[in-house]
């Protein structure tokens, strides 16, 4: 939706400058892609994070439906071992 608005603004500016409408729209489309990549960088990053979170939730649901407990928990080597567990940290 935002890219369409950029195309419309660019085309309107060109029409106001005296460029024919069809040519203005075509130039607006060509100019809008690189311009929108620059203008909407934050929006795109936020969308990427939302898509990644959705994929992670979907993977968790699929794992639960399969009966998996989820990804195996890898112990953090900087944490001390739990009580009754041997110390496997390399020093």
N, C-alpha and C positions, 0 to 999 in steps of 0.2 A: 504494500500500500504506500509505503514511504517513497519507494522508487518511482511509482506512478506520479506522486506529487512532485518529485524532482523533475520528471519529464514535463509535467504540465507547467511548472514555473519557468523552466528553460524555454519551452516553446512559446509561452506567453511573452517572455522578454524579447524573443526573436521577432514575434509578430509585431510587438510594439515598436521594434526597430525598423519595421518595413519589410521583413523577409516573408515570402509566401507561406501560408499555413502548412501545407504538406511538407515543404522543406524544413520548416521550423520543427515539426513533430519528428521528422527523421533525424535531424541534428540533435534534438532533445533526447531521443533514445540513445544515440551514440555518446553524447556527453554525460548522460545520467549514470551509466554503469561505473566509470571510474570515479565520478563525483560522489556517488552514493557509497562506494567502498570507503572513501575517505570520511564522508560525513557521518555515516552510520556504523562506525567501527565499534563503539560501545554497545550498540543494540545487537550487533552480530555476535559479540563476545557473550553477552547475556543470554542470547538464544542458544549458543553452543553449550553453555553450562546447563541450561534447562534440558536440552536434548540428552546430554550425557547423564544427568540425574534420572531422567525418565528411563533410559536404557538400563541403568543400574537397578532401578526399582523393578523393571520388567524381568531382569535376570534373577533377582532375588525371588520373585513370585514363581518363576519357572522352576527354580531350584527347590522351592518348598513343595510345589506340585509334584515334582519328581520324587520327593522324599529325601532329598539331600539336605544336609545340615547347613549348606552354604559353603563358601570357600574355606579351606583349611586355615586355621589360625597359626601363623608362623610366630614363634616366640621372639620377642625383642631381645637381642643379645645384651643390651645395656641394662636390662632389668635383672634383679637377683632372682634365682629360681624359687619356685613356690615351695612351701614346706613339704618335705618328704621327697622332693625331686632332686636328682643329682645335679651338681653344678657343672654345666657343659660349656661355660664361657671360656674362651681362649684368652689367656693373659699374656 
